[in-house]
Amino acid sequence: MARTPCWALGWLLLACLPPRAEPVAVMSVDMGSESMKIAIVKPGVPMEIVLNKESRRKTPVAVSLKENERLFGDSALGMSIRTPKVAFRYFQDLLGKHINNPQVALYQTRFPEHELVEDEKRQTVIFKLSQVVQYSPEEMLGMVLNYSRGLAEEFAEQPIKDAVITVPTYFNQAERRAVLHAARMADLKVLQLINDNTAVALNYGVFRRKDINATAQNIMFYDMGAGSTVCTIVTYQTVKTKDSGTQPQLQIQGIGFDRTLGGLEMELRLRDYLAKLFNDQHPSKDVRKNPRAMAKLLKEANRLKTVLSANADHVAQIEGLLDDIDFKAKVTRQEFEDLCSDLFQRVPGPVQQALSSAEMKLDGIDQVILVGGATRVPKVQDVLLKAVGKEELGKNINADEAAAMGAVYQAAALSKAFKVKPFVVRDAAMFPIQVEFTREVEEDDKSKSLKHNKRILFQRMAPYPQRKVITFNRYTDDFEFYVNYGDLSFLNQDDLRIFGSLNLTTVRLKGVGDSFKKHLDYESKGIKAHFNMDESGVLSLDRVESVFETLVEDKLEEESTLTKLGNTISSLFGGGGHTPETGENLTDSVQEEEESLAETAKEEQGVKQGQKSSAEDAGEEQGEEKQQSPLPDQAESTPLKEEPQKKEKGEKLESQDPKENRETMKEEELSKSSGASTATKTEEEKKIKTPKKQKLVHEITMELDVNDVPDLSEDELKSSMKKLQDLTVRDLEKQEREKSANSLESFIFETQDKLYQEEYQFVSTEEEREEILKKLSEASNWMEEEGYAAATKELKDKLSELKKLCRNLFFRVEERRKWPERLAALESLLNHSNIFLKGARMIPESDQIFTEVELGTLEKAINETMMWKNETLAEQKKLSPAEKPVLLSKDIELKIAALDREVQYLLNKAKFAKPKSKKEKNATKPDSGKNSTATSESENTIPPTEGKQEDKPEDINPAEEPPTAEKAIGDEPQSDSESKKEKKLEAGGEGRKNDEL
């Protein structure tokens, strides 16, 4: 596939900002289960897929670790057939999983050659290669990411640090954190973890932004890859943004998935079927017990599945499958479809899930588009077409590269080095997240009991990135709460078991009681916990703070103009307005949420959604006890209304007083002609002291316990980073040694061959050639006996020794190769210089622009060069070809440069020389009469000269000769810059003459 031309990407404004010292290229990695696609953006290259070392556009996600050898990509894939135990694939399924997860057991069943052990600290999975060598799935992924960056840097020809990485949309918090840990091990700066379905949708929308308008278009993307299947419903339409005006937007409406439905499962069933056929052909053999033979069958099953997608039948054949026995069997497409019949029945499942989560029907879907390699299986398309009830399926997107291209567009948008046309992306979180806490309540009989409360933090399909604040109003001492997943009833039992722990984090707060003791004079506004779900879909608790408020009396007449303006704005947007019975404090809480979101510069729609969710959270509860803060508890339930309402009414009255005063002031300013009684009343109101709210925030210490999969500690991360760096250094040293060994071996063979060529024999003696051949033979024997274990330095020293021995011979051959071309160039320059000199001497004296010194200098240079050439050639002919030559190519080049410099000097002078006027020519002719004694009136008049209209009259000296209007044929009007250049050349020429004289 040809590279995308720049003109075809006019929508991508890759305007690089001012040059920076650091590299500006960015990359994306579409990390699939079976293969990865890498794309880059750099100045001059809008969006391009990176080619690997085999010039392929996708690279297998495979790592081979054999003793001191580490391989990636196709090389590792080849090693998986020769030595399956050391080649690792599909390890992304193990990220963020405990050892007892069903996905781990499934992986062990599929690849029994690998030994999986438990990490005692984290209860996760570790690949055990030996008693000493062990690697976690995160470290495996880190190796692959580092390799992908190496490919991208080689393709971009500059270092790359920033990347956007795709992840499956069904990845939970633990799995996403594991990918971030792997990227950190690879020393990559992750701009964003983007869901692969979102990246595909972005790529689709970017190339069709002209077709997007205010009318919503609902597109369904059905992505079946090697490991899983995801169905996504996306809505495209234009929206108004604060900064960029009307821009296209994509919003993820619904998602459905099947973790284990993909091309790999089809290949495994086909592999087992081929193994059965082989065992039937050879009853005494059992191919299933041989991992190497099973790896060969899996590779053949992959090829067979691809061929059967376009053919009704095909012959599977493997040479030397087991004990040098060849295997050959015919497989039809119908047999393949029968093997995977239950898999095809699962194809409509993700479609129904996506429609359910989007609360839509098939009638609302405008188009269904296929993505992913496994969608090329004809049976999959047939079943899907029936499930969606459409006339045809869309295939107008690159099924393999769409995610990588969408991700790299997002990388360019996030990078500070590029500008792209905005495209609003509203992604959605698949799994709801809630906050749970327990508090003590008093029953009707005055007995106390514990009540467990749940509050939704992020609902299912909630847009992100987004910030949320939850306020606890019933606590005056240290307490703890829990962050867990919400209702996951939409998942089946198998998916729930694979999902893992439903508990995310336990948060213990310390210092709550101390904050209340320190601020007894303040009114508590609750304990506020600030949550953030970032662009990568990773939830974090930014901070927890205890908020207090008090009223401070202040005279209104002492307020500055700026303060008055601030109070007016506050009255319009914050307080003093008519609020529901929940009171002004509810408005304050929502306002705080709005400010928090505005600070993070999120998109407008996300802000609105965040305000709505926060308002719902805040409006659920009211206060319960009179001595507690009157702020309604946003995280608690069972409202008791009477006393809090009284309190709220009082607060409302207090909050309205300043507004009434401000309104009175406003009326006075607008109408100064009011009566004396109104003026007196206004003066009295000005003197009244109005209350002013003062807010105080106390930071609360928090301790977090991760309950799903423990994160790697800082020391463990550094240890893993060092482990991978050591492997990289070892690989580089190995490559350097291999390069040195190859260079030495190549030099030996090439030189041995050269010594029998005629041009080398002509410039060498028999003794010299025999000596060189002897040394080469010794080096060759050393390579065979000891060279395989020699160090890099020893190999380089051996090569340097041989090059030094052959240096003179190679020099003589190289010089003789250069002589014909160099001598021909020198001869040509001498001939042209002579012709130029003769022509210059033939110029009449009245028109001569060259001085005799200049022409004499050129003539001298020509004669000296000619004499040097003749003498050197004569001396060279006396020497034997095996002797060091006296005619050197570099000397010829120096002579050519010196002579050419003299000629070019005269040519430049001729180019910028002024032609002499008629008066100057006639000044030497004898004349009689009035012409010799007086100047005519017309001669004193300065005629207009073409091209000099911009010259100022005062620049012309009347004492000088007037310029002539005559021009030599071919002369062009000269500008001021040319005149200055001419003067500069003339000045330079005079200096040169003085030097020569």
Order of alpha helices (4+ residues) and beta strands (2+ residues): beta-beta-beta-beta-beta-beta-alpha-beta-alpha-beta-beta-beta-alpha-beta-alpha-beta-alpha-beta-beta-beta-alpha-alpha-beta-beta-alpha-alpha-alpha-beta-alpha-alpha-beta-beta-beta-beta-beta-beta-alpha-beta-alpha-beta-beta-alpha-alpha-alpha-alpha-alpha-beta-beta-alpha-alpha-alpha-alpha-alpha-alpha-alpha-alpha-alpha-alpha
